[in-house]
Structures are given as structure tokens and as C-alpha cells.
Amino acid sequence: MLAKLSRTVLAVVSLVGSAAYADFLPPNNLNLQDNRRAVSNVTEAQFNETIDEAIAFYGPFMKANFGATFSVSRRWTDSTVNASATQFLGTWTVNMYGGLARRPETTQDGFALVLCHEIGHHLGGYPFASAWAADEGEADYFATQSCARDLWKDQKEKNAISRDLIEAYPKALCDAAWTDTDAQNLCYRTMNGGKSLANLLSALGGTKASYETTDKKVVKTTNHAHPDGQCRLDTYVAASLCPQTFDASVIPGKDLGSKRNTADAEEASGRFTCLAQDFTVGTRPLCWFKPLL
């Protein structure tokens, strides 16, 4: 009841333009499966460590570039299997839940990418789901193209661990996209984190997602809601391969106001992401994204 009331209040506030609400997953009842006594891949200490790393980087970043206060609500005891982002006045918030971290499919890197996804709602830009929030597909794209690279680029020893864990097919993709060893290792790590989330999405949707089986669907208009699990894995993979450097201080298209989802916004985003007319790899999958250019 309290969760429902909270969302109702947020929805009402969003109507007057002061806040909005963006979830990582569609509504679900996976919270009923939460067992706080079970051993999980993500401990409470790791839950907090991951959040601390994000705050250390994005706290000063958001304050310096947008005058915004970055806040992460640490809801370890909450069984909700989700995550969310809100903006209210000058505070840009991400809500992270223990129920998500304790899922058997969730690794620490997978959890970090969910946090990156929610940060992506704030900073990812075009295409938009609201006046400020990047849509779900773009938040996924931002997670591995921008956020993971910024948070993990200096963690070279930890990134190198993924070289022995990555499957052959995504390893080949990373090796083809990146020639530098450190860049390859970072690509492996983001791929592995994305697969963790694909496994979670599969558990939610009753489907399977794999690196080799891409989503063949082609949308007629951009899907601003939650894509299917395979489509989202395809997005994590594509963004891991995109050679462009994302400038999160820009939030591409946001300054265009009511034209934030037009071809002009797409052109602006193309300076920092991979668009099909310029790149053969790393482009947003057509299972959720409809190019305008």
C-alpha cells in the first residue's frame, strides 16, 4: 500500500513538471521470492561499495555540470526487485533495492549496471521518455557505453579477471572492436554484467536471452518503455562495442525542449553515440530504436 501510494504521489507531482519516475523493470512480484537469509552473489557490503563508487564519481560530476545533488537511496532491507530514478527540484535520485541485489541472477557487476541504467535516465539523453528522463533503451545503452567505462576504466586488475570468464562469442566481438588489452578487458566485464541482467530479465519474462540469438524485431517507432530481455541484452552488447566517447555533461537533445525526440536530437546524440549511418557496430538495436536519420 505504501509503495502504491508513493508512486501515486510521484505521478501526481510529475504532472506539474517537478518530478518523474523511471523504473529498471516493469512491475513484478519477484519480491515474494526474496530470502534475506539466503547467501547471495551481492552482499550488503558489496551493495554499499557499488553505490559508494557511483557517488564518488557522479556526485561531484552532477554538481559541477548541472548544479544538481546526486542522491542514492540505499534500501537494502526492501525486497523490491527493481530500481528507479527521480528528479525533484535540484536533487537527482536513484533508488536501489536489496531485493534486486539478492536475486540469484544478479552479480555485483550486474547490480552496478542497474545503477548505471538509472543514472542513464538522468544523463543519457535522446531518446527521451519524459522531459528529463532518457527512455529505457537509452538508459541501457548509457549503462555500458558511458557509465561502466567511467566507473571501471581504472580498475584494470579487476577488469582483467573477466578475460577468463567471458564466453567465446562475446569475447570475439570485443576483440574485433577493441585492439588494446585494457579496452578488451573492460568490454568483457561490461558484457558479463549485461548477461547477468539478461538472466534476470529472462526470469521475469519467462524467456531466454543469449549473446548469439539477437532480437530480430524491427520497431516502426521507438519503444520508450521496457524492451524484451533479448533486446536489452543486444543493447548492452552494442553499447559495449561502440567506439564513441560519451560526454555525459551534454545530455544530448535535452536543450531542444519539445523537440527532444526529433531528428535534430538524434543528430546531437550522434556526436557521442553510434548511429547506423556512421557505424557498422555499436548502434542501438532496431528491436527498440527507430532511427530518424
C-alpha positions as CSV (number, residue, x, y, z in Angstrom):
1,M,0.0,0.0,0.0
2,L,2.8,2.4,0.9
3,A,4.7,1.7,-2.3
4,K,1.5,2.2,-4.3
5,L,0.8,5.5,-2.5
6,S,4.4,6.6,-3.1
7,R,4.1,6.0,-6.8
8,T,0.8,7.8,-7.0
9,V,2.3,10.9,-5.3
10,L,5.2,10.8,-7.7
11,A,2.9,10.5,-10.7
12,V,0.8,13.5,-9.5
13,V,3.9,15.6,-8.9
14,S,5.2,14.7,-12.4
15,L,2.1,16.3,-13.9
16,V,3.2,19.7,-12.7
17,G,6.7,19.2,-14.1
18,S,8.7,18.9,-10.9
19,A,9.4,15.1,-10.9
20,A,9.1,11.9,-12.8
21,Y,9.7,8.3,-12.1
22,A,11.7,5.7,-14.2
23,D,12.0,2.0,-13.3
24,F,14.5,-0.6,-14.4
25,L,12.0,-3.3,-14.6
26,P,8.2,-3.5,-15.3
27,P,6.0,-4.1,-12.2
28,N,6.6,-7.5,-10.9
29,N,6.0,-9.7,-7.8
30,L,9.6,-11.2,-7.6
31,N,9.8,-9.6,-4.2
32,L,7.7,-12.6,-2.9
33,Q,10.7,-14.8,-3.7
34,D,13.2,-12.7,-1.7
35,N,15.0,-14.6,1.1
36,R,17.2,-12.3,3.1
37,R,18.8,-15.2,4.9
38,A,20.0,-16.9,1.8
39,V,23.5,-16.5,0.5
40,S,23.5,-14.2,-2.5
41,N,26.1,-13.1,-5.1
42,V,25.9,-9.5,-3.8
43,T,26.5,-8.9,0.0
44,E,25.3,-5.8,1.8
45,A,28.9,-4.6,1.9
46,Q,29.2,-5.0,-1.9
47,F,25.8,-3.3,-2.3
48,N,27.2,-0.3,-0.5
49,E,30.6,-0.5,-2.1
50,T,29.0,-0.3,-5.6
51,I,26.9,2.7,-4.6
52,D,29.8,4.4,-3.0
53,E,31.8,4.1,-6.2
54,A,29.0,5.7,-8.2
55,I,28.5,8.5,-5.8
56,A,32.2,9.3,-5.7
57,F,32.2,9.8,-9.4
58,Y,28.8,11.2,-10.2
59,G,28.2,13.3,-7.1
60,P,30.9,15.9,-8.0
61,F,30.1,15.4,-11.7
62,M,26.4,16.3,-11.4
63,K,27.1,19.2,-9.1
64,A,29.8,20.7,-11.3
65,N,27.9,20.3,-14.6
66,F,24.3,20.7,-13.6
67,G,24.2,22.2,-10.1
68,A,22.3,19.0,-9.1
69,T,22.7,17.0,-5.9
70,F,23.1,13.3,-6.7
71,S,21.5,11.0,-4.1
72,V,21.2,7.2,-3.9
73,S,18.6,5.7,-1.6
74,R,20.1,2.5,-0.2
75,R,17.1,0.2,0.5
76,W,18.9,-3.0,1.4
77,T,16.2,-4.4,3.5
78,D,13.5,-3.7,0.9
79,S,12.6,-6.9,-1.1
80,T,11.6,-4.9,-4.2
81,V,13.2,-6.4,-7.3
82,N,13.6,-3.1,-9.2
83,A,15.4,0.2,-9.2
84,S,14.2,3.7,-10.0
85,A,15.2,7.3,-10.7
86,T,13.5,10.5,-9.8
87,Q,14.2,14.2,-10.1
88,F,12.7,16.7,-7.7
89,L,13.9,20.3,-7.9
90,G,17.7,20.1,-7.6
91,T,18.0,16.6,-6.4
92,W,18.6,13.8,-8.8
93,T,17.9,10.5,-7.1
94,V,18.4,6.8,-7.7
95,N,16.6,4.2,-5.6
96,M,18.4,0.8,-5.2
97,Y,16.9,-2.2,-3.5
98,G,18.2,-5.2,-1.7
99,G,15.6,-7.5,-3.4
100,L,17.3,-6.8,-6.7
101,A,20.8,-7.3,-5.3
102,R,19.8,-10.6,-3.7
103,R,18.4,-12.2,-6.9
104,P,20.4,-15.3,-7.8
105,E,20.9,-13.9,-11.3
106,T,22.4,-10.7,-10.1
107,T,26.2,-10.3,-9.9
108,Q,27.9,-7.3,-8.4
109,D,28.7,-6.0,-11.8
110,G,25.1,-6.7,-12.9
111,F,23.9,-4.7,-9.9
112,A,26.4,-1.9,-10.9
113,L,24.9,-1.8,-14.4
114,V,21.4,-1.4,-13.0
115,L,22.7,1.6,-11.0
116,C,24.3,2.8,-14.2
117,H,21.0,2.4,-16.0
118,E,19.2,4.6,-13.5
119,I,22.0,7.2,-13.8
120,G,21.4,6.9,-17.5
121,H,17.8,8.1,-17.1
122,H,19.3,11.3,-15.7
123,L,22.2,11.7,-18.2
124,G,21.7,9.5,-21.2
125,G,19.6,12.0,-23.2
126,Y,18.0,11.2,-26.6
127,P,15.6,9.4,-26.9
128,F,13.5,10.6,-24.0
129,A,10.6,9.1,-22.1
130,S,9.8,12.4,-20.3
131,A,11.1,16.0,-20.1
132,W,14.3,14.9,-18.4
133,A,14.4,11.1,-18.4
134,A,16.1,9.1,-21.1
135,D,13.9,6.2,-22.1
136,E,14.6,2.6,-21.1
137,G,16.6,1.5,-24.1
138,E,18.8,4.6,-24.0
139,A,19.4,4.1,-20.2
140,D,20.6,0.6,-21.0
141,Y,22.8,1.9,-23.8
142,F,24.3,4.5,-21.5
143,A,25.0,1.9,-18.8
144,T,27.6,0.1,-20.8
145,Q,28.7,2.8,-23.3
146,S,29.3,5.5,-20.8
147,C,28.8,4.8,-17.1
148,A,30.6,1.4,-16.8
149,R,33.5,2.8,-18.7
150,D,33.8,5.8,-16.4
151,L,33.5,3.8,-13.2
152,W,35.7,0.9,-14.3
153,K,38.3,2.3,-16.6
154,D,40.9,2.5,-13.9
155,Q,40.1,-0.9,-12.3
156,K,42.4,-2.7,-14.7
157,E,43.2,-5.7,-12.5
158,K,39.5,-6.3,-11.7
159,N,38.6,-5.9,-15.4
160,A,41.3,-8.4,-16.4
161,I,39.5,-11.1,-14.3
162,S,36.7,-11.1,-16.9
163,R,39.2,-12.3,-19.6
164,D,38.9,-15.8,-18.1
165,L,35.2,-15.6,-17.5
166,I,33.8,-14.3,-20.8
167,E,32.2,-16.7,-23.3
168,A,33.9,-17.2,-26.7
169,Y,31.3,-15.4,-28.8
170,P,31.2,-12.1,-26.9
171,K,35.0,-12.3,-26.5
172,A,35.3,-12.4,-30.2
173,L,33.0,-9.3,-30.5
174,C,35.1,-7.4,-28.0
175,D,38.4,-8.4,-29.6
176,A,37.1,-7.2,-33.0
177,A,36.0,-3.9,-31.7
178,W,39.0,-3.2,-29.4
179,T,42.7,-3.9,-30.0
180,D,44.0,-2.5,-26.7
181,T,44.2,-5.2,-24.0
182,D,42.8,-2.9,-21.3
183,A,39.9,-1.9,-23.5
184,Q,39.2,-5.5,-24.3
185,N,39.1,-6.5,-20.6
186,L,36.7,-3.6,-19.9
187,C,34.5,-4.8,-22.8
188,Y,34.5,-8.3,-21.4
189,R,33.4,-7.1,-18.0
190,T,30.5,-5.0,-19.3
191,M,29.4,-7.9,-21.4
192,N,29.4,-10.2,-18.4
193,G,27.4,-7.7,-16.3
194,G,24.9,-7.3,-19.1
195,K,24.4,-11.1,-19.3
196,S,23.7,-11.1,-15.6
197,L,20.8,-8.7,-16.1
198,A,19.6,-10.6,-19.2
199,N,19.3,-13.7,-17.0
200,L,17.2,-11.7,-14.5
201,L,15.0,-10.3,-17.3
202,S,14.5,-13.8,-18.5
203,A,13.4,-15.0,-15.1
204,L,10.9,-12.2,-15.1
205,G,9.5,-12.7,-18.6
206,G,9.8,-16.5,-18.8
207,T,12.1,-16.2,-21.8
208,K,15.8,-16.8,-22.6
209,A,18.4,-14.4,-23.8
210,S,21.8,-15.3,-25.3
211,Y,24.6,-13.4,-27.0
212,E,24.3,-15.4,-30.2
213,T,20.5,-15.1,-30.6
214,T,19.7,-11.4,-31.3
215,D,16.2,-10.0,-31.3
216,K,15.1,-9.8,-35.0
217,K,12.2,-7.5,-34.3
218,V,12.2,-4.1,-36.1
219,V,10.0,-1.4,-34.5
220,K,8.1,1.1,-36.5
221,T,8.5,3.8,-33.8
222,T,11.0,4.0,-31.0
223,N,9.8,2.0,-27.9
224,H,10.2,4.2,-24.9
225,A,9.1,1.5,-22.5
226,H,10.9,-1.6,-21.3
227,P,12.2,-3.7,-24.3
228,D,12.2,-7.5,-24.0
229,G,15.1,-9.3,-22.3
230,Q,16.9,-10.3,-25.5
231,C,16.5,-6.8,-26.9
232,R,18.0,-5.4,-23.8
233,L,21.0,-7.8,-23.9
234,D,21.5,-6.7,-27.5
235,T,21.7,-3.1,-26.3
236,Y,24.2,-3.9,-23.6
237,V,26.3,-5.7,-26.2
238,A,26.0,-2.9,-28.8
239,A,27.0,-0.2,-26.4
240,S,29.9,-2.2,-25.2
241,L,31.2,-2.2,-28.8
242,C,30.5,1.4,-29.7
243,P,33.9,3.3,-30.1
244,Q,32.4,6.7,-29.5
245,T,33.2,8.6,-26.2
246,F,30.0,9.8,-24.5
247,D,30.1,13.2,-22.9
248,A,27.6,13.0,-20.0
249,S,27.9,16.7,-19.4
250,V,25.8,17.3,-22.5
251,I,22.7,15.2,-22.1
252,P,22.1,15.1,-25.9
253,G,18.9,16.7,-27.0
254,K,17.7,17.9,-23.7
255,D,18.3,21.5,-24.6
256,L,15.9,21.2,-27.5
257,G,12.8,21.2,-25.3
258,S,9.7,20.0,-27.1
259,K,12.0,18.8,-30.0
260,R,14.0,16.5,-27.7
261,N,12.8,13.4,-29.7
262,T,13.3,14.8,-33.2
263,A,16.0,14.2,-35.9
264,D,17.8,17.2,-34.5
265,A,18.2,15.5,-31.2
266,E,19.3,12.3,-32.9
267,E,21.9,14.2,-34.7
268,A,23.1,15.7,-31.4
269,S,23.3,12.3,-29.8
270,G,25.3,11.0,-32.8
271,R,28.3,13.1,-31.7
272,F,28.6,10.8,-28.7
273,T,26.9,7.5,-29.6
274,C,27.0,5.2,-32.6
275,L,24.4,5.8,-35.3
276,A,23.8,3.4,-38.2
277,Q,24.7,5.9,-40.9
278,D,28.2,6.2,-39.4
279,F,29.0,2.9,-37.8
280,T,28.6,-0.8,-38.6
281,V,28.9,-1.9,-34.9
282,G,27.7,-0.4,-31.7
283,T,24.4,1.0,-33.0
284,R,21.2,1.0,-30.9
285,P,19.3,-2.2,-31.8
286,L,16.3,-1.8,-34.0
287,C,14.2,-4.0,-31.7
288,W,13.5,-0.9,-29.7
289,F,15.1,2.1,-31.6
290,K,13.7,3.6,-34.8
291,P,16.3,5.9,-36.5
292,L,15.1,9.2,-37.8
293,L,18.2,10.0,-39.8
